[in-house]
Amino acid sequence: MKKIAVFIFVWILNLISIQTFAQVKQAPDSLGLPGDNLNLYAVMKLFQESETLEGFEKNLNAESSKINNLDLNGDNKIDYIRVVDNVDGKVHNIVLQVPVSEKENQDVAVFIVERNSKDEVVIQLIGDEDLYGKDYIVEPNYSKSVDANETPNPGYTKTSSSTTVDENGNTTIINNYTAYETASWPVVQYMYTPSYVVWVSPWHYWFYPPYWNPWTPWFYHHYYGYHYHWHNHYYGHYHHSHYYRSPAARTTYYGQRRSVSPIYASRKQAGEFKGTYSKPESRKLGSETYKKDVGSGKIKPLNIKSDNKPRNSNNTSVGKDAPREKNTGNKPHTAKPSTTKPRNNSDPSVKPNKPSSAPKAAPRSSQGSKGGSKAGSSKKGGR
């Protein structure tokens, strides 16, 4: 009788363990790291569609784009991602950075955009190793691979598009790029014009643009369920690489410019980001959100021009004298945006860009404060 009781007890424990594991099971292409909540393929797509870095930053932080799902400081609100361009000659190190607190920033990823003497441009998006692990690189599908032991020559010859079929029978068209084609991306063309003024985001912790109204992050599977429908496009235009096309630029960035946050590192070490994987059933919600967006016609590239005027929920300018949307629960902050020059800029005469206006912005509630109201409104399906 005792053996039967022990057997039943062990069986129940095993059943509970299996159910618990199933609850935190990650999606097939999950890294199991906080970077899972910022899809770098989606970021690369947005970069390709952007006209300016200011517009890219706005769209990256737009709730309607459904790209930014990061909450690094644990306040249950989406983090604002700053875009900072550091220029070294013909190389642009475009850093995506989250203000985690008033004194700490955490780099999320960096674009390395390099032009050679033939006006060919190669682009790589490198995820910060604290969020994505080591050597997580996303780049366009260049039409010819480069031997890791050779000096890279981006002047590739374009080949015809190819196709690939996955294990489920889904066909993806692989669109190949040359370095001449990536040089023609609108934002890249803009950055290499003589009139370009280096973009250094003026926004920082407690001081955000008028259009920013943080929302509650989704669980990872909800986020994955949405972006899964974009996989044919993502993998048809970009791929994961382990090879640095500009190793010197990468070394300069990691050695001199990279910002890391002890607050974020402490949360990661304590396993506080594992909760995002606790709702695998929410993948269905993400898929339904995608289908709803398709049905309503919301899925299309955003075209926010760089006038920095207050905008309504439809991303249309409401004019200089029109009232801005309220950032519920907060008082306006009177600080002015920072105009600090980018570090290690090879051209000391180049000054950071400024928004065309400097509106007052509502502060975001501090992580350490208690009893205070938080910015933004909660959305169902979040955590």
N, C-alpha and C positions, 0 to 999 in steps of 0.2 A: 504493500500500500504506500509505504514511504517512497519507494522508487518511482511509483506512478506520480505521486505528488511532486517529487523533484523534477521529473520529466516534464510535467505540465508547467511548472514554474520556469524552467529553462526555456521551454518553447515560447512562453509568453514574453520573456525577456528578449529572445531573438526576434520575435514579431515586432516588438516595440522598437528595437534597434533598426530593423529594416525600414519601418515607417519613418523613423527619425531621419535616416539617411536619405530616404526618398524626398523628404521635405526640403533638404538642403542640396539636392542634386542639381548640378550646374548644367546649363545647356551645352551641347556638344562642342561649340567653338568658344566657350568661356575660358578666360585665363585664370579665373578664381582670384582675381586681384581687383582693386578699386577701379582700375582703368576700364573694366567691363562696362562701366556706366558712362563712358564717353567713347563712342564708336569712331575710331580714327578714319575708317573708310568714309563715313558720313561727313567727317570734318574735311577730308580731302576733296570730296565732291563739292561741298560748299565753297571751299577755297577756289576751285576751278571756276565756279559760277560767279564769283564775286568780282566787283569792279575796283574796289578799294579795300584797304585793310580796315578802315573805320566801318565800312558797310559789312565786311566779314565779321567783325566783332559784334555788331548789332544783331546780325542774323544768327550767329552762334549762340547768343544769349536770349534769343526769342523763344518763348514757350511754344509758339506755333511750329517752329522748326523741329522740335522734339529730338534734338541732338544732345543737348547738355542735360545730363541726369546725375551730376556730381554733387555730393554733399560730404566734403572732406572734414569739416569741423564738427559735424554731428549735431547741428541745430535743427535738423529735419526741414531745411529749406535748401533749394538749389543754390549752388555757389555761382557768383559772377566770375566769368573768365576774362581776364585782361589780355590784350594782344600788344606785345612790345617788339618792335623791330630793331635789331642791333645790326648795323651795317659795317662790314669790313671790306672795303674795296668793292668788288663785284659779287660779294657774298652777303646774303641777307639771312640772319638767324632770327626767325620770327617766333618768339616765345609765347606760348599759351600758359597763363599763370593765374592761380586762384589766390586772392587775399584771404588767408585762413583766419587771421586776427589783425588787430591794429599794427602789430609788429612783425608778423610772419607771413611770408608768401610761399606757396608751393608750386613749382613748375609742373605742368601736366604733360606738355609735349613741345616740340620745337620743329618748325619747318626750316630746312636748310635749302635755300634757293641760290644756285650758283650759275653765273653766266661766264662763258669762255670768250676767247678772242674772235670766234666765229659767230658770236651772238646766239649760240646754242645754250639752252638753259635746262639744267637737271634739277628735279625737285624731290625731296624726301621728307616725310613726316615721321619723326622719331618720338615714340612714347617714352616718357620719363621712366627710368627703370624702377623707381619706387611705386609706380602705378601699373606698369605693364610688364615688368621683368626686363632682363637685359636684351638688348638688340632687337627690340620690337619696332620694325620699320615698315611703313606703308609708302608705296610709290606708284606712279603710273605704270601701266604695262608697256615698258619700253620694248621695242620690237626685236632687240637682240640683247642677250645677256652678256655680262662682262665677267671675264675670268677674275676671280678674287685675287690672283697673284699678279695681275697686270694693272698698269695705270689706266684708270677709266678714260675712255674717249666717248663722250656723249653723242657724237655725230653719227647716229645709227641710220641705217637705211630702212625705210618703212616697208613692212611686209603686209600682205593681205590679211584681213581678219581671219581668225581661226575659231573653232568651236571646241567645247569640252562638254562631256556628259558625266554627271555625277552618278553615285550608286543608286539613286532613286529614279534615274532616267531623265532628269531635268537637264536641258541643254542651255549652256551659257555661251554667248558670242563674246570672244575675246577681242577687244578693240586695242590695237597696238598703236603706240605713240612714238614719235621721234622727238629728239631734244629741240628741234625747230618748232614742232607743234606745241610743246609745253611752253615755249617762249612766247607763243601767241595768246596764252591765257590772259584775259583782260587785266587781272590784278598784277600779273607778272609784267605785262607791258607798262602798266602804270608805275610800278616800282622802279623801272629802269629809264623813266623819262627825266630830262634835266629839271623839270619843275617839281618833281616829287619831293615832298618834305617828310622826313622820317616819322612814321607813326609810332608814338609812345602813348598808350592809353592813359588818359588823365584821371581815370576813375580808380578808386582804392577803397579799402575797407571803411565802412560807414559813410562813404560818399559815392553814390551811384547815379547813373543817368536817369532822366525822368521817365523813360520808357521801361525801366527795370522794376519788376514786381515779382519777387521770387515765389515759387510754388513748391508744393510738396513733391519730393522725388518719387518715382515709380520703383517698385521692386524690380530686380534685374530681369526676371523672366518676362515681365510686362514690357520692359524696354526692348528686350531681345525679340519678343513676339511682334513688335512693331517693325523693327529694322530687318527682320528676317525676310520680309517681302521685298526689300531692296537688294537682296544678295546678288541677284543676277546682274544688277547694274554695278554694284560695288566691285564684284570680282570680275566683271566684264571690262572694267576700266583700270582697276588698281590691283596690286598684289602685295603680299607680305615678303619682304626681302631681309636677308641677314647680312647684306653687304653695304658698307658705307661708301658712297660715291665721293664724298668729300671728307675723308678722315681727319684732315687738319682742322676743318671747321667744327667737326664734332668734338675734337679734343679741346679746342679753344672754348667752346660753349661749356663743356663739363668742367674744365679747369678754372674758368674765370667768371662765368656768368650764372651758372645754375643756382637756383634758390630752392632750399628745402625747409620744411616746417617741422619742428619738434612736436608740435601738437598733432599733426597728421601722423607722424612716425609712431607716436605713442598709441594712438587709436588703432593703427594698423597692427602693431605688435600685440595689442590686447585682444585682437580678433573682433573688433567692433564693426567691421564691414561685412562679416559673414551673414548678418541678418538679411541682407539684400537678396540672398539666394533662398530664403525660407518660404517663398510662395510660388513654387513652380506652376501651380494652376493658373497664375495670373498671366501666363503666356497667351492664353485665349483672349484676355482683355486687350493685350497689345495688338493682336491680330484684328480684333473687332474695331479698335481705334483706327488702324490703318484703313480698313474697308470703309469706315465712316468718312474718313478724310478724302478718300477717293470719290465716294459718292457725292460729297459736298463740293468737290472741286478745290479743296484746300491744298492738295499736294501739287506744288509747282514752285520753282525757284523764287525766293523772295527778292524783290528789287528795291531795297531801301537805300535811297541816295544819302550822301554824306552831308546833309545840312544840319543834322543834330537837333532838329526842332522837335518839340513835344509831339507825340503821336498817339492816336487812339488805338483801340484793340485791333483795328484792321490795318495797322501800320501805315496809315495815311496821315500826312501832316495836318495838324489842326490850326496852324498859323501862329504867329508870334504872340498875339494878344489873347488867344483862346485859352481857357483853363485846361490845365493838365489833368490827367487821370491821377487820382489820389493813391498813394501807397499806404494802404490802410494801417492804422495803428502806430504811426511814427510821426515824429516832428521833423521839419526840414532842417538840414544841416547847413551851416553858413560857410563852411570851408570852400576854398577855391581849388580847382583841379591842379595837380602837380605839373610842373613844366620842366622837370629834371631831364637833363640831356642823357641820351642812352650811353651806357658805359662802353668804353673801348671803341668809340666811333672813329673810324679812320679819317673822317673829314670833320674837323672841329667846327667848320662853318655851318654844318647842317644842324638845324635845330629841330626838336621834336614837334610833331604836329599838335595842334590844338583843335578842339571842337569849335564849330563856327559860332557857338554861343556857350556861355557858362552858366546854365540854369542851376538853381538850388536843387539839391537832391535829397530824397528821404533816406535817413540812415537805416542800416540793417541792425536788428537787435543783436547785442553782444552775446556770445556763447556763454559767458560766465554770469550774466545778469539773471536774476530770478524775479518773477512776478511781472516782468515787462511784457508788452505785447510784441508779437513777431510780425514782420512784414509779409504781405502776400496772403492769398487765400488758399485753403487746402483743397486738393482735388481727390475725388474718390479713386481708390485703387493704389494710393500711395502708401508710404509707411511712416 
